[in-house]
Amino acid sequence: MVRKTLWFLTIACVYAVAMGQTALAGSPTPPVPEIDPATGGSAISLITGVLAVIEQRRRRATRVT
């Protein structure tokens, strides 16, 4: 069983290197892409709008009863 596992790991590592994937154990991770400020602003305005709609629905529900 151990021989099959080692064989599989060897083949997987060779395939990863052949495909250009060099992020093996011990290598540095690739940099994380930064968030665009315009996208962050759009997300904040969307969340603010949704919260405003929810608040207005709650006010109307309490006023009717």
PLY file of the C-alpha trace (Angstrom):
ply
format ascii 1.0
element vertex 65
property float x
property float y
property float z
element edge 64
property int vertex1
property int vertex2
end_header
0.00 0.00 0.00
2.85 2.38 0.86
4.51 1.71 -2.49
1.31 2.65 -4.34
0.99 5.87 -2.33
4.60 6.86 -2.97
4.21 6.06 -6.66
1.08 8.22 -6.87
2.77 11.13 -5.09
5.78 10.90 -7.40
3.59 10.93 -10.51
1.53 13.83 -9.12
4.66 15.92 -8.43
6.11 15.22 -11.87
2.80 16.15 -13.51
2.56 19.39 -11.48
6.07 20.44 -12.49
5.40 19.54 -16.12
2.25 21.69 -16.10
4.18 24.66 -14.69
2.85 24.52 -11.14
5.86 25.26 -8.98
4.01 25.88 -5.69
5.24 22.75 -3.95
5.98 22.38 -0.25
8.37 25.04 0.97
7.97 27.44 -1.93
6.51 30.92 -1.37
2.83 31.45 -2.08
1.80 33.67 -5.00
0.75 37.24 -4.14
-2.92 37.92 -3.43
-4.64 40.35 -5.82
-5.63 43.64 -4.25
-9.23 44.84 -4.09
-9.98 47.72 -6.42
-11.17 50.78 -4.43
-14.05 51.35 -6.85
-15.30 47.82 -6.26
-15.10 48.31 -2.50
-17.10 51.52 -2.76
-19.76 49.82 -4.84
-20.05 47.01 -2.32
-20.44 49.45 0.59
-23.16 51.43 -1.20
-25.00 48.21 -2.09
-24.93 47.01 1.52
-26.06 50.42 2.77
-29.00 50.40 0.36
-30.08 46.92 1.37
-29.95 47.85 5.06
-32.01 50.98 4.38
-34.70 48.93 2.60
-34.83 46.43 5.47
-35.14 49.25 8.02
-38.02 50.87 6.13
-39.87 47.55 5.90
-39.55 47.07 9.66
-40.85 50.59 10.35
-43.89 50.02 8.15
-44.59 46.62 9.73
-44.57 48.06 13.27
-46.70 51.06 12.24
-49.46 48.93 10.66
-50.01 46.67 13.69
0 1
1 2
2 3
3 4
4 5
5 6
6 7
7 8
8 9
9 10
10 11
11 12
12 13
13 14
14 15
15 16
16 17
17 18
18 19
19 20
20 21
21 22
22 23
23 24
24 25
25 26
26 27
27 28
28 29
29 30
30 31
31 32
32 33
33 34
34 35
35 36
36 37
37 38
38 39
39 40
40 41
41 42
42 43
43 44
44 45
45 46
46 47
47 48
48 49
49 50
50 51
51 52
52 53
53 54
54 55
55 56
56 57
57 58
58 59
59 60
60 61
61 62
62 63
63 64
